[in-house]
Amino acid sequence: MQKMAQQGGFLEDWTKANELSKARITAQKDAEAIFGRPIK
């Protein structure tokens, strides 16, 4: 996917979106650990 983004000229946007996705997953896991239940 990264190579396709680079070839398409939107690598910077792809990278930002990927980082946001990872941050959301981390925040969700942290919230589940704190509250003890899955967050929807």
C-alpha distances in whole Angstrom, upper triangle without the diagonal:
4,5,5,6,9,10,10,12,11,10,13,12,9,10,13,12,11,14,16,15,15,19,20,19,21,24,24,25,27,29,29,31,33,34,34,32,29,28,27
4,5,5,6,9,10,11,9,7,10,11,7,8,12,11,10,13,15,15,15,18,20,20,21,24,25,25,27,29,30,31,33,35,35,34,30,29,29
4,5,5,6,8,10,10,8,12,13,10,11,15,15,14,16,19,18,19,22,23,23,25,27,28,29,31,33,34,35,37,39,38,37,34,33,32
4,5,5,6,9,9,8,12,12,10,12,15,14,14,17,19,18,20,22,23,24,26,28,28,29,32,33,34,36,38,39,39,37,34,33,31
4,5,5,6,5,5,8,8,6,9,12,11,11,14,16,16,18,20,21,22,24,26,27,28,30,31,32,34,36,37,37,36,32,31,30
4,5,5,6,5,8,10,9,10,13,14,14,16,18,19,20,22,24,24,26,28,29,30,32,34,35,36,38,39,40,39,35,34,33
4,5,8,8,12,13,12,13,16,17,17,19,21,21,23,25,27,27,29,31,32,33,35,37,38,39,41,42,43,41,38,36,35
4,6,8,11,11,10,13,15,15,16,19,20,20,22,25,25,26,28,30,31,33,34,36,37,39,40,41,42,40,37,35,33
4,6,8,9,10,12,14,14,16,18,19,20,22,24,25,26,28,30,31,32,34,35,37,38,40,41,42,40,37,35,34
4,6,5,6,9,10,11,12,14,16,17,19,20,21,23,25,26,27,29,30,32,33,35,36,37,38,37,33,32,30
4,6,5,6,9,10,10,12,14,15,16,18,20,21,23,24,26,27,29,30,32,33,35,36,37,35,32,31,30
4,5,5,6,9,10,11,12,14,16,17,19,20,21,23,24,26,27,29,30,32,33,34,36,35,32,30,29
4,5,5,6,9,10,11,12,14,15,17,19,20,21,23,25,26,27,29,30,31,33,34,32,29,27,26
4,6,5,6,9,10,11,12,14,15,17,18,20,21,23,24,26,27,29,30,31,32,31,28,26,25
4,5,5,6,9,10,11,12,14,16,17,18,20,21,23,24,26,27,29,30,31,30,27,25,25
4,5,5,6,9,10,11,12,14,15,16,18,20,21,22,24,26,27,28,29,28,26,23,23
4,5,5,6,9,10,11,12,14,15,16,19,20,21,23,24,26,27,28,26,23,21,20
4,5,5,6,9,10,11,12,14,15,17,19,20,21,23,25,26,26,25,22,21,20
4,5,5,6,9,10,11,12,14,15,16,18,20,21,23,24,25,24,22,20,20
4,5,5,6,9,10,10,12,14,15,16,18,20,21,22,23,22,20,17,17
4,5,5,6,9,10,11,12,14,15,17,18,20,21,22,20,17,16,15
4,5,5,6,9,10,11,12,14,15,17,18,20,20,20,17,16,16
4,5,5,6,9,10,10,12,14,15,16,18,19,19,16,15,16
4,5,5,6,9,10,10,12,14,15,16,17,16,13,11,12
4,5,5,6,9,10,11,12,14,15,16,15,12,11,12
4,5,5,6,9,10,11,12,14,15,15,13,12,14
4,6,5,6,9,10,10,12,13,13,12,10,12
4,5,5,6,9,10,10,11,10,8,7,9
4,5,5,6,9,10,10,10,8,9,11
4,5,5,6,9,10,11,10,10,13
4,5,5,6,8,8,8,7,11
4,5,5,5,5,5,6,10
4,6,5,7,9,10,14
4,6,8,10,11,14
4,6,8,9,12
4,7,9,13
4,6,9
4,6
4
